[in-house]
Amino acid sequence: MPTTGEKPGKGTYQCKTCGQVVRLDDSTDTLPPCPKCNGTEYYKV
């Protein structure tokens, strides 16, 4: 499960807590804390 601070690669990630979607456009992008709830765990969608 990708978490905040990791670089899981390009793609779309959904916050495990609130469902907010975060998109990473580059393989070097770092997952931020969820912009909606500050959650730190994501599912890849």
MDAnalysis code that builds the backbone (N, CA, C; Angstrom):
import MDAnalysis as mda
import numpy as np

u = mda.Universe.empty(135, n_residues=45, atom_resindex=np.repeat(np.arange(45), 3), trajectory=True)
u.add_TopologyAttr("name", ["N", "CA", "C"] * 45)
u.add_TopologyAttr("resid", np.arange(1, 46))
u.add_TopologyAttr("resname", ["MET", "PRO", "THR", "THR", "GLY", "GLU", "LYS", "PRO", "GLY", "LYS", "GLY", "THR", "TYR", "GLN", "CYS", "LYS", "THR", "CYS", "GLY", "GLN", "VAL", "VAL", "ARG", "LEU", "ASP", "ASP", "SER", "THR", "ASP", "THR", "LEU", "PRO", "PRO", "CYS", "PRO", "LYS", "CYS", "ASN", "GLY", "THR", "GLU", "TYR", "TYR", "LYS", "VAL"])
u.atoms.positions = np.array([
    [0.847, -1.181, 0.000],
    [0.000, 0.000, 0.000],
    [0.898, 1.252, 0.000],
    [0.761, 2.091, -1.020],
    [1.568, 3.309, -1.064],
    [1.202, 4.259, 0.079],
    [2.209, 4.909, 0.624],
    [1.977, 5.867, 1.710],
    [2.676, 7.188, 1.411],
    [2.262, 8.235, 2.126],
    [2.848, 9.563, 1.980],
    [4.367, 9.487, 2.100],
    [5.047, 10.202, 1.200],
    [6.504, 10.244, 1.204],
    [7.145, 9.243, 0.261],
    [6.384, 8.270, -0.208],
    [6.920, 7.283, -1.152],
    [6.813, 7.805, -2.571],
    [7.577, 7.190, -3.465],
    [7.524, 7.500, -4.899],
    [7.054, 6.246, -5.619],
    [5.727, 5.996, -5.604],
    [5.199, 4.744, -6.147],
    [5.084, 4.708, -7.671],
    [5.381, 5.810, -8.333],
    [5.314, 5.838, -9.791],
    [4.082, 6.568, -10.301],
    [4.079, 6.787, -11.628],
    [2.962, 7.485, -12.262],
    [1.662, 6.740, -12.032],
    [0.584, 7.503, -11.895],
    [-0.716, 6.861, -11.762],
    [-1.658, 7.640, -10.879],
    [-2.791, 7.029, -10.621],
    [-3.827, 7.639, -9.795],
    [-3.944, 6.843, -8.501],
    [-4.010, 7.563, -7.406],
    [-4.063, 6.950, -6.075],
    [-5.250, 7.517, -5.322],
    [-5.934, 6.641, -4.573],
    [-7.120, 7.048, -3.822],
    [-6.834, 6.910, -2.335],
    [-7.149, 7.963, -1.593],
    [-6.944, 7.963, -0.145],
    [-7.773, 6.859, 0.501],
    [-7.134, 6.077, 1.348],
    [-7.818, 4.983, 2.038],
    [-8.859, 5.513, 3.025],
    [-8.624, 6.696, 3.577],
    [-9.509, 7.244, 4.603],
    [-10.761, 7.910, 4.024],
    [-10.570, 8.818, 3.045],
    [-11.718, 9.612, 2.580],
    [-12.065, 9.416, 1.108],
    [-11.202, 8.743, 0.347],
    [-11.502, 8.498, -1.051],
    [-11.023, 9.569, -2.017],
    [-10.389, 10.619, -1.510],
    [-9.858, 11.676, -2.377],
    [-8.852, 11.075, -3.358],
    [-8.903, 11.510, -4.615],
    [-7.999, 10.989, -5.638],
    [-6.834, 11.951, -5.840],
    [-5.624, 11.384, -5.887],
    [-4.408, 12.143, -6.148],
    [-3.740, 11.520, -7.363],
    [-3.332, 12.356, -8.317],
    [-2.695, 11.854, -9.529],
    [-1.217, 12.259, -9.530],
    [-0.356, 11.291, -9.785],
    [1.066, 11.567, -9.938],
    [1.400, 11.479, -11.420],
    [1.987, 12.540, -11.967],
    [2.260, 12.618, -13.400],
    [3.668, 12.176, -13.775],
    [4.517, 11.954, -12.792],
    [5.902, 11.594, -13.074],
    [6.357, 10.516, -12.110],
    [7.242, 9.653, -12.571],
    [7.704, 8.550, -11.718],
    [8.545, 9.030, -10.545],
    [8.984, 10.303, -10.565],
    [9.782, 10.832, -9.458],
    [8.931, 11.634, -8.468],
    [7.610, 11.763, -8.742],
    [6.729, 12.491, -7.818],
    [6.553, 11.715, -6.518],
    [6.469, 12.460, -5.418],
    [6.264, 11.876, -4.091],
    [4.800, 12.033, -3.699],
    [4.219, 10.984, -3.121],
    [2.829, 11.072, -2.657],
    [2.732, 12.073, -1.509],
    [1.838, 13.052, -1.636],
    [1.662, 14.021, -0.554],
    [0.678, 13.486, 0.476],
    [0.584, 14.148, 1.641],
    [-0.539, 13.832, 2.524],
    [-1.821, 14.154, 1.757],
    [-2.895, 13.458, 2.038],
    [-4.159, 13.700, 1.350],
    [-4.553, 15.171, 1.496],
    [-4.855, 15.842, 0.367],
    [-5.220, 17.260, 0.446],
    [-6.555, 17.511, 1.152],
    [-7.374, 16.471, 1.293],
    [-8.691, 16.642, 1.914],
    [-8.678, 16.326, 3.411],
    [-8.026, 15.205, 3.789],
    [-8.112, 14.775, 5.201],
    [-6.749, 14.558, 5.867],
    [-5.657, 14.807, 5.142],
    [-4.295, 14.575, 5.640],
    [-3.985, 13.103, 5.866],
    [-4.772, 12.213, 5.236],
    [-4.488, 10.784, 5.324],
    [-3.148, 10.451, 4.676],
    [-2.586, 9.308, 5.031],
    [-1.259, 8.960, 4.528],
    [-1.203, 7.627, 3.794],
    [-2.327, 6.913, 3.691],
    [-2.334, 5.633, 2.998],
    [-3.259, 5.694, 1.788],
    [-2.794, 5.096, 0.696],
    [-3.525, 5.169, -0.566],
    [-3.679, 3.795, -1.191],
    [-4.705, 3.671, -2.029],
    [-4.871, 2.524, -2.921],
    [-4.525, 3.014, -4.317],
    [-3.858, 2.174, -5.109],
    [-3.638, 2.522, -6.520],
    [-4.920, 2.167, -7.281],
    [-5.398, 3.126, -8.090],
    [-6.630, 2.876, -8.881],
    [-6.353, 2.944, -10.368],
])
